[in-house]
Amino acid sequence: MQLRTLIPVTVAAGAAALGYAVVIERNWFALRRFEIPVLPPGTGPLRVLHVSDVHLTPGRSRLMSWIRSLDDLDPHLVVNTGDSIAHPEAVRLFLDSLGPLLDRPGVFVFGSNDLYGPRPVNPAWYLWGPSSHRYERRDPDLPWEKLRDGMAAAGWLDLNNQRGQLTAGGLDVAVAGVHDSHIGRDRYAQVAGRADPGADLRVGVMHSPEPRLLDQFAADGYDLLLAGHTHGGQLCLPWYGTLVTNCGLDRERARGLHRHPADGQAWLHVSAGLGTSPTAPARFACRPEASLLSLVPRDSG
Ligand SMILES: [Fe+2]
């Protein structure tokens, strides 16, 4: 192909891919389903709905109604791993999106974007390392207290550097979480210690799946570790996958269900999340997602 032909073909293909990423895939929500053998024999199943990284802004009515429809899955427990909002007016919209899900048992932690509004950045920076290295410390400018109070008023447990206990699906669940390590707000020491061995299930919750935190939760006996933050890479290459995780986690576990450590006992589920930063409103080869985790008994053998 001659250069004068190749250039317009390349430009057209790039424009088509960008249009697809911004208009189609960003609104092509997927429900992922996983079965995890993590409960005591004779119990369960326990349905856990994992939502993350909604990054809600006004005008995203399609995303809001999709989240609301997740209540039809009849989850026993809802886990929100943060980055829920991306606009000062989004708290009420996010709570409205959750709607009937707020009547169910739930827990949450925050991500950096629940505190700090989006700023224009060069997307290429993400290829050079975690964005936490570029964070300027300043006072939060989003109404994270209202977000916290809204979820807490519904009875959801605030797990930002806190432990808790709840009953879901008739099972006793020990939970613990940390605030976002991406901006240095995690305080594992405040939740450290052996997870309740008498509980039916022990769940560790965090926004960013930083390996040192995963190691600590696993060492303390948490069975199931839930995180978001990576967006699954957000812009992925077909047949290659995630380019970056924006944290210390390896690319191979940027989304989905894995073990932690890779040869260990704990289960790690990383959600690729439902949204994008408003400054980079595109997803490619990495559909926005929520996950329904069906927890079933461990193999007794
Ligand atoms: Fe996010």
Residues whose N, C-alpha, C, O or C-beta is under 5 A from the ligand:
A	BS01	LIG	D53 D83 H229
